[in-house]
Amino acid sequence: MRFTFAGTEYEGLPGETLAAALVRHGVRGGFQSIGRGRPRGVFAWADEEPNALVQIGPKPLQRATLVELTDGLVAEPLKGKGRIFEAADDARYDARYVHCETLVIGGGTAGVAAAKRGDGRVIVLEASPHCALASDRGQGLRVLTRTTAIGLYDGNYVVAVERDRRVWHIRAKRIVLATGAVERPIAFPNNDRPGVMLANAARRYDLGDARVVVYTTNDSALNVPDAVATLDARSGRRVVDTLGEERLEGVVLDDGTTIACDVLAVSGGWNPSLNLWSHRGGKVQWDDRIAAFVPAGGLSGVDVVGTAAGDGLPDVSPVWLTGGDETVTFLDLERDADLAELRRGIGAGLRRVEHLKRFTLIGTASDQGKTSGVIAMGAAAEIIGVPLAELGTSSFRPPFVPVSFSTLAGRNRGDLFDPARETPMHSWHVANGAVFEDVGQWKRPRYFPVGAESMDEAVLRECAAARESVAMMDASTLGKIDVQGPDAGIFLDRIYTNLMSTLAVGMCRYGVMCKVDGMVFDDGVVMRVGEERFIATTTTGNAAPVLSWMEEWLQTEWPELRVWLTSVTEQWATAAVVGPGSRALLQQLTAIDLSREAFPFMAIREGDVAGIPARVCRVSFSGELAYEVNVDGRSGLALWEAIASAGEVTPYGTETMHVLRAEKGFPIIGQETDGTITPQDLGMDWVVSKKKDDFIGMRSFMRPDTARTDRKHLVGVLTADPNAFLPEGAQLVADPNVPVPVPMLGHVTSSYRSAALGRTFALALVKDGRNRMGETVFAPLGDRVIEATVVSSVLVDPENARRDGDPGEVA
């Protein structure tokens, strides 16, 4: 097969890696370091490779030691960190979820032995293409080659990546780590020249007629074939420099002699591969015999075997410091981190490994210090003059090897990244030209343009219809949680700031829930539909978080309460009929008495609407007379079409909803709140019960900072120029001419143009805002300043006269 590297075509062999093919063709260099641009060559055999990084198509940071050759492969050595392609990765990745009794990570000698002794279903993960075992479904054995475990988590949960194919999510009763050991280099000046490589790699690669010199601190490197010289540090022979420019030409010994060579095979010892062990919080201890860290203590359900446990590794007499030019004595090849940097960090007073790691960045490259961590620690210990074990240890974090986001995402990208939820009325909205926006996972109509209307024009028309005649909105996306049980009222009293247990059957109540810090978390209407049954509504985006919040408290803090929670958001479809004409229009479709006397505000009535069983609520998020009609989700479209056909009714979307509620000063969670706002800040002290002994957040209301009367308050803001528009997020100041830093009074949270007011208006959070009524504030916006006045947050119908409709109206 043919492949191209750096513009030159080569011949490859089946099963060969890119690195192996390059070495076989005598390509000792061809790479350059990311930080300093120094020439580099293939250094290792597998995933510990720090130098031979390539770009293959849209994929940067690929290790040549792991890239299997395919016919026509084109690889370019990285310049810097590679290029991120704007085009999406068109490869398809899958995910699998499996369980087993025994998971063996590593298919070497120890791993094979462990797999043969394994109980029940056994899975073996082997990073290389070959394993001495083969899958045997009849015996419950599955062998996954080219598969690397990238993370080990609580509950014996392992994430593994099968190269360029799929992500495996594995739960195992018992895990055996047979991850082997990684050879480490020796630090000396110019130890990064192309041709310097680990002895284990030199033994495996086809070096042809290259002149090989071995430099070692242990016996494992003594069997490198055809070496012209073997330098054993244990006998006092040390390499103190290398010769050459673009590639290695020789080595310099401590006695001043030189040896000509093409390859220097180095072995400074072996580090048990304990990354996965560390992921689970496993401890390590220093072993002087092998000069490496080995597992200490135990982890439930996890065993370490073979060289990963230090067994079978050779005795090592480590060499940490060699002398010479420390600016080119490299400890971390991928980071270009040298001994001089380490010495500077120590000189600055750093003594712990994690501090030195962050100062020098040693161990923070994509190889996570597989070859550099221990030699850096050894050098630091020798410089400081303490035993290496006293420096502490570094933490390994997932993933074990770099993994692309596209691999992790699998098929969950593009339109499949997040489920797109549609209400039962969605097809009607599409047919009637709705412009949609994403709210949470839902596709919600933002506005319904007529003809060539802009959004602003459409919203003004929709607002006028809701205020002057009749309009309708799809409110099906609001979260709905069915709360049932003998203790349902007690439970809701603890969740909400106001009382819910006193709510009469057949009535609704607006409620606010806070986090334990007293800050607003969500709001909504609670309906009591039975003595032991409530329906709690939430904001669209918070439906799942609120349900999780409730479940957490019910299961962990109040397990004695007899309460059951069920999400019923998609089981109900809701049409809000809004405006002065809503009663007359809806009365055509139902026998329910909709008069203000028979159907008061916040009441619930049940009956047929357009021949469909319905639950109708008198609630209003606009301040107008309004009815929310709830039906079985399967009947939602039929209900909507019946209402739309009952008269001159204007459909409206979320943008109009925002304007209508803002005109009344009603907050939207996440817009007027940001996790630092209390109900009192919103002017809603009335929603915080003074009768309850306790509820979530109550204690925090007693904190001095929360109880301050000069916190930021929700207020209205009217610009001096009625056509001037304050952008949301604009900062408000008392005097824009004071020197910087200018004290900020607050910021704009919502800003709209109002058909009812005939001008623009805004809501804002302003420091001590309720005591600033009538004061002038300014919004500096680049080269202009907008003047405005602080007013009440309720700008339309402050007396709530419109909420119940015309008292003289006959339905």
Secondary structure, 3 states (H helix, E strand, C coil): CEEEECCEEEECCCCCEHHHHHHHCCCCCCEECCCCCCEECCCCCCCCCCCCEEEECCEEEEECCCCECCCCEEEEECCCCCCCCCCCCCCCCEEEEEEEEEEEECCCHHHHHHHHHCCCCEEEECCCCCCCCCCEHHHCEEEECCEEEEEEECCCEEEEEECCCEEEEEEEEEEEECCCEEECCCCCECCCCCCEEEHHHHHHCCCCCCCEEEEECCHHHCCCCCEEEEEEHHHCCCEEEEEECCCEEEEEECCCCEEECCEEEEECCEEECCHHHHHCCCEEEEECCCCEEEEECCECCEEECHHHHCCCCCCCCCCCCCCCCHHHEEEECCCCEEHHHHHHHHHCCCCCHHHHHHHHCCCCCCCCCCCCHHHHHHHHHHHHCCCHHHHCCCCCCCCCCCCCHHHHHCCCCHHHCCCCECCCCHHHHHHCCCEEEEECCEEEEEECCCCCCCHHHHHHHHHHHHHHCCEEEECCCCEEEEEECCCHHHHHHHHECCCCCCCCCCEEEEEEEECCCCCEEEEEEEEEEECCEEEEEECCCCHHHHHHHHHHHHHHCCCCCCCEEEECHHHEEEEEEECCCHHHHHHCCECCCCCCCCCCCCEEEEEEECCEEEEEECCCCCCCCEEEEEEEHHHHHHHHHHHHCCCCCEECCHHHHHHHHHHCCCCCCCCCCCCCCCCCCCCCHHHCCCCCCCCCCCHHHHCHHHHCCCCEEEEEEEECCCCCCCCCCCEEECCCCCCCCCCCCEEEEEEEEECCCCEEEEEEEEECHHHCCCCEEEEEECCEEEEEEEECCCCCCCCCCCCCCCCCCCC
